[in-house]
């Protein structure tokens, strides 16, 4: 499996799991809780697949950065959680960091 595809699947699985956390109501609801556990299990499995090629620090920076941006966006869309200007600026910096890593780092293999 392509390491970038594996990382993409890991990111999506983590975002789904993290977004579902709110619906678990403290892990008292079965189905959302299973989505959380399954999503994190899938995320960590696919992270290990991407680690066959990508360096740990680079893989984790991309995984965390993209995950943060997507979870913040879903929190805004699904749960109507407001993002103020400092939050949006911080998210823009995270996106910039991921772009810089991917475009300019010599430790990333494309």
N, C-alpha and C positions, 0 to 999 in steps of 0.2 A: 504494500500500500504506500502511496505517495505520502511523505512526511508532512507536507503542507495540508493535504486533505485530512490526514489524521489530526493535525492541530486544529483545523477548522471544525471537525466533528467534536473534538474536546471542548472547544469554546462554546459551541451551540449547546452541548449537553450541560455544561456548567451554567450557562445563562438560563436554560430551562429550569434546572434544579434550583438555582438561586431565586428566580422569579416565583417558583412554586412554594418557596419557604413561607411566604406570607399566608398562603392558603392552608397550611398545615395546622394553623392555630395551636402552636406549641406541640406539634406532632400528636395531636388528638384526633386528627382526621386521617383515615387510612390511605385513600387514594392519592391525595397530594403528598403525603409522607413517602409513599412508594415512588412517586415521581422524583422526589428530592433524592432519595437514596440511590435509585437507579441512575439518575442523571449524573450524580457525583461519581458513581462507580464507572460509568461509561467515560466520563471526562478524564478520570485518572488513568484508565486503561489506554485511551487514545493519546494521552500525553506521553505515556511510556513508548508508544509506537513512534511518535514524532521525535523522541529523544534518541532514537537509533541514529539520527542524522544531525539534528539541531543541538547546539550547545544548551545546557540546562538554563543558564541565565537568560539567554536570548529567547528560548522557548517560553520561559515563564513570564518574561516581560511582555511578550506579545499576547500570551494567553490572558494574563491579568489585565493588561491595558484594554484590549478589545472587549473582554468580559465586563469591565467596569463601565465602559461607554454603553454597551448594549443593555446592561441591567439598569443603568440610569435612564436610558431612553424608554425601556419597558415600564419602569416605575412611573415615569411621567405619563405614558400612554394608557397603561392599564389601571394604575392606582391613583392617577391624578396628583402625583407628588410633584410639587413645583420645583423648578430649578432656577435659582437666582443667578445673577450675573457672575459672582465668584465661582459658583458651581460650573456654569457653562464655560468659563475661562479655564478652569482646572481640567475639564473634560477635553477642551481644545488642546491643552498642553499634553495630555495623555496621548491623544491622537497624533500630535506632532512627534512625540517621542517614538511611537511605534513606526511611523513613516520614516523617521531618521534612521532607526535601527535597520529597517528593511532596505532602504535605498543606499545607505552609506557604510554600514558595518561590514567589515571583511570577515567576520565570524559567521555570517549568515550565508548558507549555501542555497542558491536558487536553481 
